[in-house]
């Protein structure tokens, strides 16, 4: 058994049976894996029969996979499948280290397309829509594999890739395209091209009504969504959450709310663990922890208890208005952005919320760390609105307020509007000025 | 019924039954086509029950499809299938007129991948090979649809696209890639990059042993193949003949010979017609004519008796050494490159052969037409080798020789080495200096 057609709508106890069935096969498949037999720190170990006992198994992390691929190129000894059955290779960009090689068999490719299609369908993509896919098709999963995910919704998908924005605009008009799959920052680029080269056109007149996006945190910002609605007449959906090493896209919002439905419960087991102790956390609404994932059905590079590095909060396990039983979560932060101040875990997202609660600040901030933790206070640079002026009194008041909200001591520095560097795409909020 | 797994190896009488079965269904499907009901010049007409009678039907040409797409955008009234069942759109580049929109349903996409895989398999791609696919993934069929064709052989396919040649070389080395899918002109570009940026490396050391190429005539040139063998240690295969409006790739050479096997006889009916009279030509070894194609199994934009504009020669209908029963052909020329001189049809390929038969010439030539035909002599510019000198005597001798080979009168002009312009990719041999 592998994926089942209607999994996101099934009662959870029924899904649990599907998971257990898939695990029964998967543990046999995994028992042949060189990596889990030899390279795992707790090897050799037995895989439990009952999926309930999975927390007994050691965790797997990205560093272990990296090290293994460099000793056993190109796919690592965790390939777990004859290499002549691999039909597709993707690579990660390797921005935080060596690039990773991702292997898919034919069955894996089909399964990934189907699961990814669930996210796009939940976000409202359907037969009759014509969606242009504007992610890079060169090596990365975002191109080819996401294309096939979009197709599996029954929508018409136009392969476009990145770049060539002027031809893109002509193609959208020519073909009557009504939806776009892209990064959240791309519409701003298109606005620029329209202003420069199509002055007779407004973004709204392009006819893009649905945006399918993913990855960056900006999508959860209501201002961002509102802006796309106003300027483009476009509904921006967070429809593409995935972890390349694990599955390309397995969570997205539905049209009834903005949290992410976990849509792959038939083929993937999620857990939450405490970031500091690695202890399993209960799977219930409100729980927070690092997302840990196990492939229950995958032929190539199947992972057991893989640490994603994403800190998530489980926001709802009830059936959603949209009809999906699939539990919902929000991504809070990356665990490697966690800063420990006197034993309190802090994340950029909480800092951002605290900064935004001060009417004198414009929301821009930066945390500059000059040495490894622990810290006894949080070093925080913030920008004043252009209407506010720095003073000792203001400094003291804001330090107190932010400290109260975050429940720790802050070492605040007030900057005037525009002093912090702006970047395109993901803005780096935590700057580490030391070697880790 | 649609495609069958082993079609290229089936006895031809058995295949004929498959064709007839598919046609029986296809003619019902076609009877719902707006285009064939209303827009065809001989409409309304009945589709014959027996496939043998297909030559009674009128021909379809590219201009009719173009006109129809411009009145019924984006797919024309010959879509013949509910448009909300289309899942993939490709566009042709429109170098000879308006771009065409190509529509595929899920079933079409699967069928095209399977058929394209036959060509690549015949050319020697197999499980265990790692092939990097270096055609543009933006809109054109060559990217995504050919990628899936390559995958369907069971080989491991790396999506790369065009450009980024330096990263490509690093990726080939990193991953252990042993095969490349690209245009025939791309290896020369890679040689340049290697010379400039990897001076410690030779092309051969890159480890590319198999080249899967298509389209351009240069592939049939033994010198080109020999050069790739010498410089790269690479076997260059002509593995990708297709007609975007019809099927992306349905013919390729096998490893036993260099003619193209027609590999889609289960889903496509080929015919040959006389270029001037449009009369059907007998389907037997040695026959020449324009290739005309009918889709026997396709959901979207199914075509009946479509003029490809390619003049081909059927070179063999016997079973090949490789075991394939699939008939073999060579592409001689494009019919729109045909020049009529006093009633004799001439093509650049014959002119090329005649020019190459003169030891004083270096093989470069150009036919410059200043008015519409008919012509009473062929205007031909040729380049002398650097060792030869122009003279009236030489001119007379070469004119006589080339005229004899081509069986028409030539008006020869001798140029010195290097006078004709060189271009990357397809060199234009016939220059029309008038408006058609």
Interface residues (C-beta under 8 A of the other chain):
Chain A: X73 X74 X83 X84 X85 X86 X87 X88 X89 X90 X91 X99 X101 X103 X106 X109 X127 X128 X130 X137 X138 X139 X143 X144 X147 X151 X154 X155 X156 X157 X158 X159 X160 X161 X164 X171 X174 X175 X176
Chain B: X73 X74 X83 X84 X85 X86 X87 X88 X89 X90 X91 X99 X101 X103 X106 X109 X127 X128 X130 X137 X138 X139 X143 X144 X147 X151 X154 X155 X156 X157 X158 X159 X160 X161 X164 X171 X174 X175 X176
